[in-house]
Amino acid sequence: MNRLATTIAFALLTAPLHAEGLAPSLSDWGGAGLMLNPTARMMPEGTATGGVTLVGSLHRHLFAGAQLLPWLEVTARDTMYPNWWGLSDPGLDVKVRLLREGPWWPAVAVGGRDVTGSGYDLPGKGRFAGEYVVLSRRFWNLDASLGLGWGRFAGGGGVVNPLGGRFAHDRDPNDPRSRGPRAWFTGREIAPFGGVEWHTPLRGLSLKLEYSGDGMRAERQDDPTFVRGLPVNVGLAYRPWPWLDIGAGVEQGKRAVLRLAVALALKDVPAARPLPPPGVGPRPEGRPATSEEVLGDARAAGLPARGAVVTRERAVLWLDTDDEDTGDFVPARILGRAARVLADGAPAEIEALTVVTGAQGLDGIAVTLQRRELERALRRRGSAEEILRTARVEPASAEGPPPPGRAVWRFTLRPTLEQSLFEQGVPYASRTYTDAALSVAPWRGLVIGGGVRINLASSVALLDTQALPAEQPVRSDLALYTARVAGIEHLHASWLASPAPGLHTRLSVGHFEEMFGGFGAEALYQPPTARWAAGLDLNRVWKRPAWDAWRVDGLDGHTTGHLSLYWESDGAARTAVLRLGRYLGGDWGGTAELAHRFDNGVRLSAQMTWTEGPDGGQSRIGGRLDQGIALVVPIGERPWLPDGGALEVATRTLGRDAGQRLRTPLPLYETLVPAGYGRLAGTWSRLLD
């Protein structure tokens, strides 16, 4: 076996690349891989996965995953298995690609299963925890992988742990120290694993053969009569359609495996079709259009126009950008169409066309385009890149406030499915509801909003939180709120302003969310063209009783607030957020978030929170971690639904008391992103669409 592994490793490291573009398939555990074994492969960026795997009478894996970045895979998983306590084993699985495959080297990835190790300290918890390093390389239609595993991946043993020292202690599945960050890459022994996936000539069908180092030590401890079987697994994967992944096979020569999963490429989700672009005629020789006429033309073209000023000296159009309201998620296209409206109506002598962005009364940026460059591009004698060379970007305050306009009304629907795969006592729990929200901005800066939540179905009463009720619950009494058919989800008044370039503020009062109401303030600083931002929010809120949607419990007050740091990728398609502060339970800690938004408006995000737990110690329910993956898809234009709104499917912890953030109305960063420079710059190539 060692000679075979050495031969495979030499081939992986030295043979040239012969095949590209073969789509990876899912493993039985939900991430890209073979069967039991992971590989260094990644799904296409922006892929959301979910499914179930049945492994004989032994295991049932429920999973939901996200390929948030080209090199980062995150999978939420809950595994059910026969045990004395009737509990499942939830875990968060993560894989990071360290090196992309090249002409003369393999892809390299490192990862782990159940990397957080959160949950009850019971025997067997963390039995699936393990870490690995794996190499993958393609040879024509054959994809080979070879790796070294720790923990669960090394149950078969075979090689002394080369890390030594504190890493070399025994990793007993019945010991709580065998899971979580303190157990990473520990164990007396490690084990090799590997295999191949052959992509057959039949489109979408591949065959898998692997050697596994999993010795199933935990199962043998539970049942002395348990027999592991052969360390070899064989199976197939079939994709009849790009979004459906079916797997079948035999593990260890004795257990049949069946996997059914979906893998959605979110960037390919159809977006709502925008209206045809407005036409641009010859420069007017007689009476040019008035400001009111230009404003009317902009609204007729589907633009979120707030005001216009067209004179012999200037041509300016103000937009109140809101993605879900307009249904257009390409800021450059909105900008280009606004410039077309100005070019069609402005006096002939005007050369500078200025479009000012904003959101809910906050200042965005002012972009000035040269009319001549726009006209050349529309006659196919120029391009968006040439327009950019002569464009000028300034803070929106450079053009002053827009002229007084009419009140802005918005109505949105948000059907939502929240599901949990993170409880040991309940493998799967969920709630389904729809939020119907109405807001009005009677004048610039003031927003009054309210929403009704209609609960459709819920099984959260089965959660572990009901077994050990907390004396002062934060969200562990969630079942009381899902039991009512409908209630006031939020009702607030907010004042938003931009007192200085790059500085934005919000003051809010009212019922902020389903469980809490009070008052709060937020400030955000982001220079107009910067890729970073810093914010601070402070709130004093009280619990809203489940049986009375209007009042708050004056004896159950909470002070919460966070310092938030934001970092955008080029084009603001991806955003990373780090928050540090005090949570609703009085616990202190931090939250890391990562979000990816596509041009069709689909948003994929993940977050993880670690705190000290309420009362300064381990949380009574679920541990100190709060985590989740969320997928938001715009509703778009439907004949039976309003234009605004979105559909959300989220896999997250439900009913926890630790690490709970307040869901504030109109968070500044999220409100401003559609009006900011980052996303505009990232979509500039579509200026002329």
N, C-alpha and C positions, 0 to 999 in steps of 0.2 A: 504493500500500500504506500509506504514512504517513497519507493522508487517511482511509482506511478504519479504521486503528487509532485515529485521533483521534475518529472518529465513535462507534466502539464504546466507547472510554473515557468519552466524555461521557454515553452512555446508561447505562453501568454506574454512574456516579457520581450521576446526577440522576433517573432514572426511578423511580417508586414500585414497591414490591414487589407482585407479583400472585399468587404461588403459594408454598406452603409444603409441607414434608413429603415432597418428592420424594427418594427414596433414591438416594444416589450409587452409582456403579459403580466397579470397579477399572480402573486403567490397565494397560498391558502390563507395567509395571515393578513392579506389586504394590500400590502405594498408591492411594488414591482419586484419580481423574482421568479424562482423556479416553483417548488412546492413548499417544503419546509424551509428551504434556504433562500436568503436574500441574494440579490446580485448588485452590481454597481450601476445597473441601469436605472433610468428615471423615466417617468411618464412625461409626455409633452407638458411644458409649462402651462399652468392654468387648468389642469385636469382635476376634476372632482370625481371621487370614486365612492362606492358604497356597495355592500353586498353581504352574503352569508356563505359560510363553508361548513359542510357536514363531514366529519371524519369518523366513519363507522359509528359505534356507540360510545366513543371516547370524548370527542371535543365538538363544540359548536362555536364557530367564530362569527361574531357580528362586527362589522367594521365600516368606518367612513373615513375617507382620506382626502388629502389635498396636496397637489404639487404646486406649492406657493411660489417657488423660484426654480430656475433650471436646475439648481443643485440642492434643493431642500424638499424632502418628502416627509409629511406628517400624517400619521394614521391613528385615529381613535378606535380602540378595539375592546370588546368584551368577550371573554372566552368562558363558556360553560363546560363543566367537566364533572364527572361523578365524584362526590366527596361527602364526608361525614356531616358537614355543616350546611349543605344545600346552597352554598355561595358560589358566585361566579368570580372571575378574576379579570377586572378591567385593567387596561393599561394604555399608555400613550407611546407609540412606536415612532422613532425618528431616524431618518437616514440622511447623511450629508455626503455629497460627492466632492472629493478632494481634488480629483484630476479627471479631466475629460479625455476620452480615448483619442489617441493621435496616430500618426502614420507608423510609429515604431514603439508605442507603449500602450498599455491597457488603461481602461477607466479604473479609478480607485475610489472606494467609498468606505465610510465608517458609520456605524449606527448602532442602534440598540432597541430592544423590546422592553416595554414597561420601564422606561427610563426614569420616571418620576418616583415610582414605588409608593404612591399615595394610597391610603385606605386603612382598614382595620389591621392591627397587628395580630393576625391569627395565623396558626400553622398553615403553611401552603400558600399564603399570600405572597405573590412574587415568584411563584414557581416557574413562570415563563420568562422571567427577567434574564437578559443576556445581552452581550455586546459582541461586535464583530468588526473585522476589517476584511474587505473582499475586493478582488480584481475581476474584471470582465473584459473579454476581447472577442471580436467577431472574425470568423474564417468563412468566407463565402456566406452560406445560409446557416452556418452553425455559430451559436453564441455560447462561449465557454466561460465559466466562472470558477474561481478558486478562492477560498477564504480561510481565516482562522477565527474561532469563536471562543467566547468566555461565557460562564454561567450556563444557561440552558443550552446554548450551542455546543457546550463542551461536556455534556453529561456522559458522553462515551469515553472521555479522557484521551490519553495517548501521548501528550506532550507536556512537559513541565512548563508552568507559566514563566515566560522569560522576564517578566517585570519584577518578580521576586519581592523581597521585603514585605511590606504591609499588604501587598497585592496577593500574596501567596497563601492566605489562610483558606481553610475549607469553606466552601460556599453551600451550606446546607439549605435546601428549599424551605425547611421548617423554621429557619432562623430569620427574624425580621431584618437582620443586618445583611442579608443576601439580596436586598433590593434597594433601589434608590441610588442617588449619586455617590454615596459612600461605598457602594459595592461595585461601581463601574470597573470593569477589567480586572476583577479579583477572581480568585480560585486557585487551587493547587495545580490544576491542569487546564490546558486548552486543547482544542481539537480542530483538525482540518475538516473542511467541508467543500463541496464543489459539485459541478454538474454541467450539463449542456442542454441547450434548447435548439432544436432543429426546426427551422421555418420551412415547411414543406411547400411543394409547388402549388398546393391547393390554397388559394387566397384565404388568409385569416386563420389557418390551422398550423399549429406547431406541436411538436412532441418533446417531452421533457424526461431526462434521466439524471438522477442526482444521488450523491452519497452524503448522508447526514451524520453529523457528530452528536446528535441529540440522544443521550442515553436514557431519557425518561426516568430520571432518578426519583422525582417526586411521585410519579405513579407507582413505582416499585416500593417506595416507602409506605404509601397508603395501602397497597395490596401486595403482600409478599408473593402471591401467586401470579402477579402480572408478568407477562413475557413481552420483552421489547420487540422481538422480531428482527428481520434483516435491516441493516442500515441503508438500504437502497430503496428508492422510491421511483415510480414511473407514472407518467400521466400525459395528458394532452390539454391544450388550450385552444379554444375556437372562438373567433369573432365573426359571427355572421353579419353583423353590422358594426360600424366603428364604435358605437356606444355600449355594446353588449359583450361581456367577457364570460365565457363558460369554460369551466375546467372539470376534469374527471381523471381518476387514476387510482393507484393502489399504493398505500404507504406501508413500508416494512413487510411487504408480502402478505399482509393479513387484514388490512383495513381499507375499505373502499372510501374514496373521497369524491365529493361533488361540490363544486363552487359555482355560484351564480352571482354576477356582479355587473354594475354599470360603471362606465368610465366616460364622463362627459367632457369634451373639449369645449371649455366655456367661451373661448374666443370665436367659436363657430356658431354660437347661438344666434339665430337671426335677430336683427335689430329692427325697430320700427322704421319704416321708410319715411324720410323727411319729405316735405313738400318740394315741388320743383323750385330751383333757384330763381330769384327775381331777375327779370331782364334789365339790361342797361342799354338805353338808347343813346343817341348823339347828345352831346352837351346842349342843354336848353339855350336857345337864342333869345326867346322872349321872356315872359315872366317865369321865374323859377318857382319850384314848389315851395309852399310855406312850411313852417315847422310842423304845424298840425297835419298837413298832408303827408309829409315824410313819416311822421309818427304813425299815421294810419296805414301807410304802405308797409312799414316794418311789421306791424301787427298782422296785417293780411298775409305777409310772407311767413308767419308762424314764429316770428322773433319775439322774445320776452322784453319788448321795448318799454322803458319807463318814462322817457322824455326825449325831446329833440330840440335842437336849436340850429336853424339854417338861416344865415344872413349873408350879406355880401363879403363878410370878413371871415366867417367860420362855418363849419358843418360838423356838428357833433350829435351822436346818438348814444343815449344811455341804455344799457341793458341790465335787467335784474335777473341774473343767471340762476337757474334752478334746474338741475338735470331732470328730476322726476316730473317737473311741471312741463318742460318743453318736449321731453321725449327724445331730445338730441344730445348725445353724449360726446360730441366732437366739437370742442370749443372753437377750433380754428375754422370749422365750417360755419358756425354761427357768426364769427367775426367777419368772415368773407362775405356772407350774405348781407350783414349789416352795412358793410362798406359798399356793396352793390346798390343798396337802397339809397345811400347818400350820393353815390356817383350818378344815379339816375335823376335825382331831384335837385342837387345843389347848383348854384349859379355857375356859369361857364368858367369864370375866372378863379374859382376855388380849386386849389391843388391839394390841400391837406384834408384828408378825411379821417376824423377821429371817432373811435368807438370806445366807450367807457364801460367797463364791466363792474358789477357789484352784486351783492346778494343780501337780501333782507335788511337793506339800509346800510350795509357795510361797504366800504370802498375796496375795489379791486385794483385794476390797472387801466391806464388810458393808452391805447395803441393808435398811433397815427400812421396811415398809409398814404403813399403818394398816388394821387388819382391817375396820373399818366401811366405809372407802372401797372396799376390794376387794369386799366383799359388795354394796354399792350398784352397782358396775360390772357384776358378774355378773348382777344383776337388771335390767340395761340402764337403770339410773338414774344412771349415772356413766360415766366414760371413763378410759382409761389416762392421759390428760393430767391429769385431776383427781387421780388417785392420785399422780402425780409431784409435785404441789404440796405434798403432805404427807409425801413420802418423805424419808428421811434416809440419806445416804451417808457412811460412815466407813471408815478402814482396817480390814482384817479383824482386825488384832491387837486391836481394841477388844472383840471377843467372846472373845478367848483361843483356844487351840488346840482342835480338835475332840476329842471323847472317843476313846480308842483304838478302832480298828476292825480289820477283817480286811485281809489283804494284797490289793492291787489288781493284777490281771493284765491285760495287754493284748497282743493279737495283731493284727498288721496285715500286709497285702500291698500292695506298691507296684510294679506293672508300669510300666516306664519305657522310653520311646524317646528317645534322645539323638541329634541329627543336627547335622551341621556344614555350613554354607554359606560358610565363611570361609577355605577353603584354595584357593590358586591352582592347585596341581597336581592336586587332586581336587575336582571340582565338588560332589560329594555323598558324605559318609561318615556312617555311623551305627552305633549299637550298641543292642541291645535286651536288657533283663534284667528280672528280677523279684526284689525284695527281700522276704523273709519274716522278720519281726522279732517277737520275744517279749520283753516286759519285765515286771518284777515290782517292786512297791514294798512290801516286807515291813512297813515302818513308815514313818510320815510323814517325808519328806525323803530317804530312801534309795531310789535307783532302780538296778536291775541289769538291763542289757539286752544282748541279742545278736541278731544277724541273719545270715542266709545269703543270698548273692547267687547267683542262677542265671542264667548267661549264655546267652541264646537265639540271638542272631545278631550278627555284627559285621563291619564292613568297615574298621575303623580302621587295620588294617595297611597300607592304601594311603595313609595320610596323609603329608604332606610331612616329618613328624618322623622318618620312617624313612630318609629320604635323607641327612640330616645328624644322626646320633645325637649327643646331648649327652654329655659326659664324666660329669656328675652330673645326670641327668635328674630333673625334678620330676614332671611328668606326661607327658612326651614318650615314655615307655616304656609308654604305655597298652595297646598291642597285647599285651604280655606278660600283662596282667591279664585281658583279654577272651578270651584263648586257652583259659583253663581253664573247665571246665563249671560248677563251683560252688566257692565258697570262703566263708570267714568274712568278712562285710562289716564288722561291728562287734561288739565284745564289751567292755563297759565297766561300771564302777560309778561312780555320781555321787551326790554329796551336795548337796542344794539346801536353802536356808534363807532366811528373811526376818528378819534380825537387828533391823531397825528399820523403821518405816512408810516405804514407798517404796523401801527398799533391799533388793536380792535378790542372792544369791550362789550360785555353783556351783563345786564341785571335782570333777574327773573324772580317771579313770585307766583305761587299757586301750587297746584298738584302736578308734580313733575312726571310721575309715572304711576304704575299700578299700585305700588305699596307705600310711597313716600311723597310728602308735600312739605313746602316751606319756602325758603328764599335762598338765593345764592347769587354769586358774582363770578365772572370769568374775564381774564385778560389774555390776549394773544399778541405776541410780537413776531412778525415775519416781514423782513424787507421785501419790497415788491418783486424782485427777481431772484430772491434767495431760494435755495433748496432746503433750508432748515427753518424751523419755527420753535418758539418756546412759549408755553402757556401755563397759567396758574388759575385754578378754580377753588373756591371756598363756598361751602353750603351748610346751612343749618336746617335740618328737616326732621319731621316727626312721622311716625308710622300712621298710615291710614288704615283703620279697622276694615276687615274684609266685609263686615255686615253693614257698613255705612260708608258709601262712596264719597260723601261730601265733607266729613269732618276729619280731623287728625287727633291722635292721642297725645295730649299735652304732656303726659308723664313719660313718654317714650321718645325722647329727643336724641338726635345723632348729629355730630359735627364731623364733616368729611371734606376732604380736599386733596388735590394732587398737583404736583409740578410735572408738566408733560413736555417732553422733547420730541420733535418730529423731524424726520429726514426723508426726503423724496428722492427717488431715482430720476434720471433724466426723463423729462416728460411727465413726471408725477404719476406714472402708471403704477408704481409700487411705492408704498409708504411704510416706514418702520417707526414705531412709537415706543417710547419708554416712559412709564409713569411711576412716580414715587410719592407716597403719601399715606394718608389715613383713610381707612375704609369704613363702611357703615357700621360694622361691629366694633369699632374702636381699635381694630388691629392695624398695625403698620406694616407696610411691605411695598412690593413693586409689581408692575404689570408690563409685559412685553407683548407688543402687537405687530402683526405684519399683514398688510392688505395689498391686493393686486386688483386693479380695475381695468377693464378692457374697453375698447372703443364702442362696443355695443351696450355698455352700461352695466354689464354683469360684474359683480364684485365678489371676490373670494378672500376670506380673511381667517386668521387664527390668532388666538391670544392665550397667554398663560400668566397666572397671578400666583405669587407666593407671598404669604404673610405669616406673622407669628401666631395667628389664630386668635379668636376672641378671648378676652381675659388674659392675654399674654402667654397662652399656651396652646397645646394641640387642640384644634377644633373638635368639638364633640361629634360633629357630623362630617365625615368625608375627608378629614385631614386639612392641611393648610393650603392646598392647591385648588385653584379654580381655573378651568381650561375649556377651550371650545374651538370649533371650526364653524364658520358661517358662510352660506352662499345666498346672495341676493340677486334676483333676476328682475329687471324692470317689466312691468306688465305690458307696456307699449300700447298701441292702438288696438282696441277691441270694441266691437259694436255694442257690447253689453257692459263695458267697464269704463270708468273715467280715464283720461289720459295719464294722470299722475298715479304714482304708487309702484309697488314692487311685491314680488313673491319671495319670501325668505324661508330657507331650510337651514336649521342650525343643529349641530351636535355639540352640546355643552352640558356642564354640570347644572343640575336643577335642584333647588331647595337647599342650597348651602348657606352657611352663616359666615364662613371665612372668605375674605377676599372679594367682598361684594361692593361694586362701584355703583354710585347713583347714576341713573340714566337721565341726564339733564336735557332740557329742551334746547334745540338749536345750538349744539356745541360749535364753537367758533371755527375750528379748523375744518371740520366736515362741511360747514356751511359755506366757507370761503373757497374751498378747492375748485369748484367749477368756475369761479371768477378769477382764479389766480393765473400767474404767468406759466407755472410749470406744465400744466396740462395743455395750455395753449401752444407752448413751444413744442411739446411732444407730438402734437397733431398738425403742425403747421403745413405739412405736405398736402393736407386735405383742405386748404384754404379756399380752393376754387371749386370744390364739389358742389 
